Amino acid sequence: MEYYSTNHQTRNVSLREAVVKGLAADRGLFMPERIPQLPKAFFKNIGNLSLQEISYAVANTLFGEDMDSQELKNIVYDTLNFDIPLVHVNGDIYSLELFHGPTAAFKDVGARFMARLLGYFTRRGGNSGMVNVLVATSGDTGSAVANGFLGVDGVRVFVLYPEGKVSKIQEAQFTTLGQNITALEVNGTFDDCQRLVKQAFLDDELNSKMSLSSANSINVARFLPQMFYYFYAYAQLQQRNQTDKDLVVAVPSGNFGNITAALIGKRMGLPIKRFIAANNRNDIFYNYLLTGNYEPKPSVTTIANAMDVGDPSNFARVLDLYGHSHERICAEISGCSYTDEQISDTLARCFKDNGYLLDPHGAVAYRALMEQLKQGETGVFVETAHPAKFKDTVESIIGESVTVPERLEKFMQGKKLTIKMPSGFTAFKKFLLSV
Ligand SMILES: *Cc1c(COP(=O)(O)O)cnc(C)c1O
């Protein structure tokens, strides 16, 4: 299968090229040239299949013709070596818990899959050199990517982060790993880190001497695997005989990668009736639904900060999927936008009423279902992070202490290893040429 660019100004590319390049030459986002269907029979007994079996079936439908099937199976099974349980919260509302991976956030799924796929293409490419992945992070992406790539042959990762500007637990998740992961502590801001990475990709000398890649969230290998768990949510509803009602999926959205994967899952045959894109005060998409105008704005800081995005990068994919029709988009996707106060209230109330502890991101989507779910519908929202990742915020809302899972605690015990870096490009380039 080939991949086209949403800007349509460049030729189609292979899966390999889409994964290695990340972004199309015309700055568009890659999309599969067609969306293959899973047979109806697959859904009849999906409740009997495991997360790994379902994910492999979906992955094989999408990527099967472009790679060795046993290798693909290994990649899928290795990526999803943790559970993604569906937990009943109240009434017709369920939480799909995406936080049981190594860094306790849903980005683990995409990052782990992409790392393994990139490793596969590198090894097979007859390219004896290493692929060097550069990633700038303000916290969460760095940890998911670093852990996703940890120990993957043929790939080295350089995480650039602003010194003193990420939380201790986040920092521990990418500075204590060692092996093929190097953390660069930049004397500057997140924007400086991002600038250094961008400049490296544009530097002819660097690119002629080493193979550079990004683990950006717009990469098809990070974005598409996020659909696997929506199929598994449906399977778990079937196990409970809860598939007679219409399924509504609510996704706390920032860059819209997670929800776009679900939209494609529906096109592949997954019986989802409609979607809710749940936003914090960064309401660019919600305003688009209301007005038909897309107006990016600088992001505002909220307590659900992984969704503080003022120009969602996957919006181009959403538009593309619906042929740029505002009407068709509104027919399938609704939205909402909540203030920090509404998010806090929801988190506190859900804990009090149901004994279920949400994180601030999941709370946005849960509230959306509480407000928008209709009779005859079952709602599934995705819990995108473990509440302990936002320990201080969550504890101050519920007035109780939150237990940190052992795997997060463990990072804190590791030894921090970083290389300090000034914010100018010269030093960074010199460093890269020396590794
Ligand atoms: C990244 C992230 C989101 C937003 O996901 P998108 O795919 O960018 O819409 C939501 N919640 C958490 C916890 C995240 O880390």
The ligand as a Gaussian input file, in Angstrom:
#p B3LYP/6-31G(d) Opt

LIG

0 1
 C       -0.812000      13.438000      24.097000
 C       -1.928000      13.329000      25.096000
 C       -3.281000      13.634000      24.777000
 C       -3.676000      14.180000      23.427000
 O       -3.608000      13.207000      22.420000
 P       -3.636000      13.651000      20.872000
 O       -3.441000      12.395000      20.121000
 O       -2.517000      14.633000      20.702000
 O       -4.967000      14.288000      20.628000
 C       -4.262000      13.412000      25.728000
 N       -3.953000      12.964000      26.959000
 C       -2.680000      12.688000      27.327000
 C       -2.409000      12.217000      28.708000
 C       -1.622000      12.849000      26.414000
 O       -0.362000      12.583000      26.798000

